[in-house]
Structure formats: structure tokens, C-alpha cells
Amino acid sequence: MHTPETEADVARQIERLATLRRAIATAVVGQEAVVEQLLIGLLAGGHCLIEGVPGLGKTLLVRSLAQSLDLDFRRVQFTPDLMPSDLLGAELLEEDRGTGHRAFRFQKGPVFTHLLLADELNRTPPKTQAALLEAMAERTVSYAGTTHTLPAPFFVLATQNPLEQAGTYPLPEAQLDRFLLHVKVAYPEESEEREILRQTTGSASAAVPRVMDAGDVLAAQALAREIHVGDDLLTWITRLVRASRPDDALAPAAVRSYVRWGAGPRAGQSLVLASKARALLQGRLAATREDVAALAAPVMRHRLLLSFAAEAEGKQADEVVAALLLAVPFPDR
């Protein structure tokens, strides 16, 4: 990264990412933290689980991201009757009219795209959920003994509604662990909500400019991997993750009281990659403590299995993560 050409390339990448954020803001009012976390997921090469009550613009947010990226985009509404083949694809028997020869041909499903919006993932049965999550983990689809490679980049944004639990199939902890970030979408501020009303009740619609294509995204992902993480920061991340386990010596009282199972090593990997991506997104070539602190909750909130005591007392995973950040000191140099 020390040649003038490379430094210029890095500067162009950073400027392009800033332009990408501005492009999304032309259609999405507020939600800066949510937009940042989705872009972090994209740069880190992971997937995001988005949670929020209906009407907060989750689908608009994902569509705006897709429009700003010159990538293939598909949206799948997950329902109780959705089958794995509806998502992955299936083999069709075709006949050559000239020769009468019959052969099977694999018809690719909507998962063969760059950006997939899996709407209301928790409304589909475990078999279909597992089919998607396998594709997320392996970046391939196996059917009838043949492995089909998914496009690169491949980015899944899955939404779920936290309110309606009747007729839903909550994701098991092992499958939740496949998501890099668990992004929570909150209600907008009053001024933002007023602007949303103004923008969405008129005749004009915001056009989101295209900023990056697939090659740009892959280059940005490769650059994010090169962002520096110091040994002291790596040690702190390791200790934070280990302290989320009730039987660890560093575990604070909140963890011992409210956590049944803590985060696994994938949480540490995710926190490192996400911190690198956030640093790049903010125009820096090294991750800092602030990056880790900002992303600890999105990385860990879906990886902590809370105890019955936590449920009884109304404790949330974010409170446990906040206690971790306070209890685990940054290592001395």
C-alpha cells in the first residue's frame, strides 16, 4: 500500500464509498447507523439480519442499496409454504423437438444473484431456512450431485419482524451465528419522520444513482481485508468474546447472571472483519477501539443465549454487551 498508484487507488476507493453513502441517503431519510452497518456487512463479505417493526423502511433501504450498486438484485417473500426448490432452483426435464432427446436442465432459483433480500425469513419452515443458510455459508448450491457456484459478490439481507411470533419459525442459534451482523432498525426521530411524510406523499420519487459495480465491490472487500488491526486490539476482541461465556474467568456478573451460552470464535472473526470494514468506510487504514465498541452489539447480540433470569427481569443482549465493554479492560501496551 505504499506505492503512489496504490495510495491513489485506496483514496479512490474511500471516496467511492463516501459517494455510495450519499447516494443511499437520497432515498433513505435518517437511519445513518443502519446504513453504515449494512455497508459494513457488504465490505466485510458477510450477511446481515435486519430486525424492526413494519413500516420502518427496511425494504426501501435494501432496494436503495441495490440501486446504488450495479448488481443483480432479487427479493423473496418467505412464507410458510416456500420450499427449498423455490429458492435454490430445480431440475427440469426438457425435450429437443428435433431429435426427441430428453435431458434434465438445472433451472436456477432466485438465490443466484448478487444481492438477495430475504423478507421475513422467520416465516418460512426450518428446511427452507437451512437451504438459504447453507448457500450463505458455502457460496454454492448442490443439486443432484452437481455443485453450482453463486455469483460474487453474494450478499444476503434477511428481515424479521420482532412483534409477530404466531406462525413463525425462529432461527436456531447455530443458524443465527451465520449472520455477520444483527441490525436493529429503530423508530425515526420526529424531524426525520416529518421528512419521510413529505417525501413519500408527493408525486416525485428519489432516483438513487449507481455508484459501484460488482468489480468495485470485490475490490473494496479485498481492501477491507488489508486494514490493519493491532495486536492489542486483537487481544481485546479475543477477551471480549471469551468473557461473554459464563464459565470464563473474565466473565462479569451480568454474563454469569444472564447468559446461558456465550459467543463462539465466529463472533471474534466477525468483530475483526466488521471493525476493519468500518475503519475503511470512515476513511482510515487501521481499526480502533471505537470501531470495536460501535460494533460489539450488532456482532454479539444474536450470538448470546440469555438465561431464564434475563427473560424474567427483562434484560436484553445489548445490556450484557455494554457490561462486557465496561468490564473487560483494553490491554496495556
C-alpha positions in Angstrom: 0.0 0.0 0.0 3.0 2.3 -0.2 3.3 3.0 -3.9 1.8 6.2 -5.2 -0.5 4.2 -7.6 -1.8 2.1 -4.7 -2.3 5.0 -2.4 -4.3 6.7 -5.2 -6.4 3.6 -5.6 -7.1 3.5 -1.9 -8.1 7.2 -1.9 -10.4 6.5 -4.9 -12.0 3.5 -3.0 -12.6 5.6 0.1 -14.1 8.4 -1.9 -16.3 6.0 -3.8 -17.6 4.5 -0.5 -18.4 8.0 0.7 -20.3 8.7 -2.5 -22.2 5.4 -2.0 -23.4 6.5 1.4 -24.6 9.8 -0.1 -26.4 8.0 -2.9 -28.4 5.9 -0.4 -29.2 9.0 1.6 -31.1 10.4 -1.4 -33.8 7.9 -0.9 -33.5 6.9 2.8 -34.2 9.5 5.4 -32.0 9.2 8.6 -31.0 5.7 9.7 -27.3 6.5 9.3 -26.2 3.8 11.8 -28.3 1.2 10.0 -26.9 2.2 6.6 -23.4 2.1 8.0 -23.9 -1.4 9.4 -25.3 -2.7 6.1 -22.3 -1.3 4.2 -20.0 -2.8 6.8 -21.6 -6.2 6.2 -21.1 -5.7 2.4 -17.4 -4.7 2.8 -16.7 -7.5 5.3 -18.2 -10.1 2.9 -20.8 -11.2 5.5 -24.6 -11.2 5.7 -27.0 -9.1 7.8 -30.1 -9.9 9.7 -32.3 -6.8 9.9 -34.9 -6.6 12.6 -37.6 -3.9 13.0 -41.3 -3.4 13.3 -43.3 -3.0 10.0 -43.3 0.4 8.2 -39.7 1.5 9.1 -38.4 1.3 5.5 -36.4 -1.9 5.8 -37.3 -3.0 2.2 -36.8 0.6 0.9 -33.3 0.6 2.5 -32.3 -2.6 0.8 -33.7 -1.6 -2.5 -31.8 1.7 -2.3 -28.6 -0.1 -1.6 -29.2 -2.4 -4.6 -29.9 0.6 -6.9 -26.7 2.3 -5.8 -24.8 -0.9 -6.7 -24.9 -2.1 -10.2 -25.6 -5.6 -9.1 -28.3 -8.2 -9.7 -31.0 -7.9 -7.1 -33.8 -10.4 -6.1 -36.4 -10.2 -3.4 -38.0 -13.3 -2.0 -41.0 -13.1 0.3 -40.6 -16.0 2.7 -43.9 -17.8 3.5 -44.8 -21.0 5.4 -45.3 -22.8 2.0 -42.0 -21.8 0.5 -39.9 -24.8 -0.5 -36.1 -25.1 -0.8 -36.5 -25.6 -4.6 -38.4 -22.3 -4.8 -35.3 -20.6 -3.6 -32.4 -22.7 -4.9 -33.9 -23.9 -8.2 -34.8 -27.3 -9.6 -34.1 -29.7 -12.5 -36.5 -29.6 -15.4 -36.9 -32.3 -18.0 -36.6 -30.8 -21.5 -37.1 -32.4 -24.8 -35.3 -31.5 -28.1 -38.1 -31.2 -30.6 -35.8 -32.0 -33.5 -34.3 -35.2 -32.1 -36.7 -36.1 -29.4 -33.8 -36.4 -26.9 -34.7 -35.7 -23.3 -32.4 -34.3 -20.7 -32.5 -32.6 -17.4 -31.5 -28.9 -17.1 -31.0 -27.1 -13.8 -33.2 -24.0 -13.6 -31.5 -21.6 -11.2 -33.6 -20.1 -8.4 -33.6 -16.5 -7.1 -30.7 -17.3 -4.8 -28.4 -17.0 -7.8 -28.0 -13.2 -7.5 -25.6 -10.7 -6.1 -27.9 -9.1 -3.5 -30.8 -11.1 -2.1 -33.5 -9.7 0.2 -34.9 -12.5 2.2 -38.1 -10.8 3.5 -39.5 -12.2 6.8 -37.1 -15.1 7.0 -38.6 -16.3 10.2 -41.9 -17.1 8.5 -40.6 -20.0 6.5 -40.1 -23.5 7.9 -36.6 -24.7 9.1 -36.0 -26.8 5.9 -36.1 -23.7 3.7 -34.2 -21.6 6.2 -31.5 -24.2 6.3 -31.3 -24.2 2.5 -30.6 -20.5 2.4 -28.2 -20.5 5.3 -26.2 -23.3 3.6 -25.9 -21.2 0.5 -24.8 -18.2 2.6 -22.1 -20.2 4.3 -20.7 -22.2 1.3 -21.5 -19.7 -1.6 -22.6 -22.7 -3.6 -25.7 -24.8 -4.2 -25.6 -28.5 -4.6 -28.3 -30.2 -6.6 -28.5 -33.8 -7.9 -24.8 -34.3 -7.3 -23.7 -31.1 -9.1 -22.3 -28.0 -7.3 -23.3 -24.6 -8.7 -21.3 -21.6 -7.7 -23.2 -18.4 -6.6 -22.3 -15.1 -8.1 -19.6 -12.9 -6.5 -20.2 -10.8 -4.5 -23.1 -12.6 -2.8 -24.8 -10.6 0.0 -27.9 -11.7 1.9 -30.0 -9.2 3.8 -32.7 -11.0 5.8 -35.5 -9.3 7.6 -37.6 -10.4 10.5 -40.5 -8.8 12.5 -39.8 -8.9 16.2 -43.5 -8.5 17.2 -45.5 -11.2 15.5 -44.5 -14.6 16.7 -47.6 -16.6 15.8 -46.9 -18.8 12.8 -43.2 -18.1 12.7 -40.1 -20.3 12.9 -37.4 -18.5 14.9 -33.9 -19.2 13.7 -31.9 -21.5 15.9 -28.8 -20.1 17.5 -26.4 -22.1 15.2 -28.1 -20.5 12.1 -28.2 -17.0 13.6 -24.4 -17.4 14.0 -24.1 -17.4 10.2 -25.1 -13.7 10.1 -22.2 -11.3 10.5 -24.4 -8.5 12.0 -27.8 -8.4 13.6 -29.0 -4.9 12.7 -31.8 -3.3 14.6 -34.0 -0.6 12.9 -35.5 1.9 15.4 -38.2 4.4 15.0 -37.1 7.7 13.3 -36.7 11.0 15.1 -39.5 13.5 14.8 -37.7 15.6 12.1 -36.9 12.5 10.1 -40.4 11.2 10.3 -41.7 14.5 9.1 -39.3 14.4 6.1 -40.4 10.8 5.4 -44.1 12.0 5.2 -43.1 14.8 2.9 -41.1 12.7 0.5 -43.5 9.7 0.3 -46.8 11.5 -0.2 -45.9 13.6 -3.3 -45.6 12.7 -6.9 -41.8 12.9 -7.1 -39.6 9.9 -6.3 -35.9 10.0 -5.4 -33.7 8.4 -8.1 -30.7 6.6 -6.5 -27.6 7.0 -8.7 -25.5 3.9 -9.4 -22.0 4.3 -7.8 -20.3 0.9 -7.8 -20.4 -2.4 -9.8 -19.5 -5.9 -8.9 -15.8 -5.4 -9.6 -15.7 -2.3 -7.4 -17.4 -4.2 -4.5 -14.9 -7.1 -4.8 -12.0 -4.6 -4.8 -13.4 -2.8 -1.8 -13.8 -6.1 0.0 -10.2 -7.1 -0.7 -9.0 -3.7 0.5 -11.1 -4.1 3.7 -9.2 -7.3 4.5 -5.9 -5.3 4.3 -7.0 -2.8 7.0 -4.6 -3.0 10.0 -5.7 -4.5 13.3 -3.1 -4.1 16.1 -2.1 -6.9 18.4 -3.6 -5.1 21.4 -6.9 -4.7 19.6 -6.9 -8.3 18.6 -6.2 -9.3 22.2 -9.1 -7.1 23.4 -11.5 -8.6 20.9 -10.5 -12.1 22.0 -11.0 -11.3 25.6 -14.4 -9.6 25.0 -15.7 -12.7 23.2 -14.3 -15.1 25.8 -15.8 -13.0 28.6 -19.2 -13.5 27.1 -19.1 -17.1 28.3 -20.4 -17.6 31.9 -17.6 -20.0 32.9 -14.8 -17.8 31.7 -12.6 -16.2 34.4 -13.1 -12.7 32.9 -16.9 -13.0 32.7 -18.6 -10.1 34.5 -21.5 -10.5 36.9 -24.0 -9.6 34.1 -22.8 -12.5 32.0 -22.8 -15.0 34.9 -26.3 -14.0 35.8 -28.0 -13.6 32.4 -26.2 -15.7 29.8 -26.6 -19.4 29.3 -24.2 -19.7 26.3 -21.8 -17.1 25.2 -20.4 -16.2 21.8 -18.1 -18.6 19.9 -15.0 -17.9 17.9 -17.0 -16.8 14.8 -18.0 -13.7 16.9 -14.4 -12.7 17.2 -13.8 -13.2 13.5 -16.9 -11.1 12.7 -15.8 -8.4 15.1 -12.4 -8.2 13.5 -13.7 -8.1 9.9 -16.5 -5.6 10.8 -14.1 -3.3 12.6 -11.8 -3.3 9.5 -14.8 -2.5 7.2 -15.9 0.3 9.5 -12.4 1.8 9.5 -12.3 1.8 5.7 -15.8 3.2 5.4 -14.7 6.1 7.6 -11.5 6.7 5.5 -9.0 5.0 7.9 -6.5 2.3 7.2 -6.4 1.0 10.8 -9.2 -0.2 13.1 -9.5 1.4 16.5 -11.2 0.7 19.9 -14.1 2.9 18.8 -14.8 0.6 15.8 -14.9 -2.4 18.2 -17.1 -0.7 20.7 -19.5 0.5 18.0 -19.9 -2.9 16.5 -19.8 -5.2 19.6 -23.6 -5.2 20.0 -24.5 -5.8 16.3 -21.9 -8.6 16.2 -22.8 -10.3 19.5 -26.5 -9.6 20.3 -27.7 -12.6 18.2 -24.9 -14.9 19.5 -25.7 -14.7 23.2 -28.3 -17.2 24.5 -29.8 -15.4 27.5 -31.0 -17.3 30.6 -34.5 -17.5 32.1 -33.4 -15.0 34.7 -32.7 -12.5 32.0 -36.1 -13.0 30.4 -37.8 -12.7 33.8 -36.0 -9.4 34.5 -36.5 -8.1 31.0 -32.7 -7.9 30.3 -31.6 -7.6 26.7 -28.5 -8.9 25.0 -27.3 -5.3 24.3 -27.2 -4.6 28.1 -24.9 -7.7 28.5 -22.6 -6.4 25.7 -22.5 -3.0 27.3 -21.5 -4.6 30.6 -18.8 -6.6 28.8 -17.3 -3.4 27.2 -17.1 -1.8 30.7 -15.7 -4.9 32.5 -13.0 -6.1 30.0 -10.2 -3.5 30.0 -8.2 -2.7 27.0 -4.8 -4.4 27.3 -1.8 -2.3 28.3 0.8 -1.9 25.7 
